[in-house]
Amino acid sequence: MDLRTYLKTTSTTQAAFAEKLHVSQGTVAHWLCNRVRVPAERLLDIEQATDGQVTAQEMRQDLAPLFCPRAPGGAPLPPLGCLPGT
């Protein structure tokens, strides 16, 4: 699910979500309007704040190799944050 859908379905305001992440409401608005990409260093914070409903992979597909690296020999490794207990 994307961030806009998450906020709507959970009735979370941009301001409340921004407070969780210690950013401004304007920053969240820019992410939602695609004016500014979500910085890589915020991706896992958002994933945690949404209980995994909004994933880093969905927010930044251009960074997919970071989320699904390849093991030696080319086999994909499990995505970060998707292992049991993480």
C-alpha positions as CSV (number, residue, x, y, z in Angstrom):
1,M,0.0,0.0,0.0
2,D,1.2,3.5,-0.7
3,L,1.6,6.1,2.0
4,R,-1.4,8.2,0.9
5,T,-3.7,5.1,1.0
6,Y,-2.3,4.2,4.5
7,L,-3.0,7.7,5.9
8,K,-6.6,7.6,4.4
9,T,-7.5,4.1,5.5
10,T,-6.1,4.7,9.0
11,S,-7.6,8.2,9.3
12,T,-4.1,9.5,10.1
13,T,-3.5,13.2,9.4
14,Q,-0.3,14.3,7.7
15,A,0.5,16.3,10.8
16,A,0.1,13.2,13.1
17,F,2.2,11.1,10.9
18,A,4.9,13.8,10.6
19,E,5.0,14.0,14.4
20,K,5.7,10.2,14.6
21,L,8.7,10.7,12.2
22,H,9.9,14.0,13.7
23,V,9.5,15.8,10.4
24,S,7.2,18.7,9.4
25,Q,3.7,18.2,8.0
26,G,5.0,20.0,4.8
27,T,7.7,17.2,4.4
28,V,5.0,14.5,4.4
29,A,2.9,16.6,2.0
30,H,5.9,16.8,-0.4
31,W,6.3,13.0,-0.2
32,L,2.7,12.5,-1.0
33,C,2.7,14.8,-4.0
34,N,6.0,13.3,-5.2
35,R,7.7,16.7,-5.1
36,V,10.4,15.2,-3.0
37,R,11.4,11.5,-2.9
38,V,11.3,9.9,0.5
39,P,15.0,9.9,1.6
40,A,16.5,6.5,1.9
41,E,17.3,7.1,5.6
42,R,13.6,7.5,6.3
43,L,12.3,4.4,4.5
44,L,12.6,2.0,7.4
45,D,11.2,4.6,9.9
46,I,8.1,4.8,7.7
47,E,7.9,1.0,7.4
48,Q,8.0,0.7,11.1
49,A,5.6,3.6,11.8
50,T,3.0,1.9,9.5
51,D,3.6,-1.6,11.0
52,G,4.9,-2.7,7.6
53,Q,1.8,-1.7,5.7
54,V,3.9,0.7,3.6
55,T,7.1,-0.9,2.6
56,A,10.4,0.6,1.7
57,Q,10.3,-1.2,-1.7
58,E,7.0,0.4,-2.5
59,M,8.2,3.9,-1.7
60,R,11.5,3.7,-3.5
61,Q,11.6,1.1,-6.2
62,D,14.7,2.8,-7.6
63,L,16.5,1.4,-4.5
64,A,15.3,-2.1,-5.0
65,P,18.9,-3.6,-5.0
66,L,19.2,-2.4,-1.4
67,F,16.1,-4.2,-0.3
68,C,16.6,-7.4,-2.3
69,P,20.4,-7.9,-2.6
70,R,21.8,-10.9,-4.4
71,A,23.8,-13.6,-2.7
72,P,27.1,-14.8,-4.2
73,G,26.0,-16.8,-7.2
74,G,23.0,-14.6,-8.0
75,A,20.3,-16.1,-5.8
76,P,18.2,-13.3,-4.2
77,L,18.4,-12.8,-0.5
78,P,15.3,-12.1,1.6
79,P,14.3,-8.4,1.7
80,L,15.6,-6.4,4.7
81,G,13.0,-6.2,7.5
82,C,11.2,-9.3,6.2
83,L,13.0,-12.0,8.2
84,P,11.1,-13.5,11.1
85,G,11.9,-11.6,14.3
86,T,13.2,-8.5,12.6
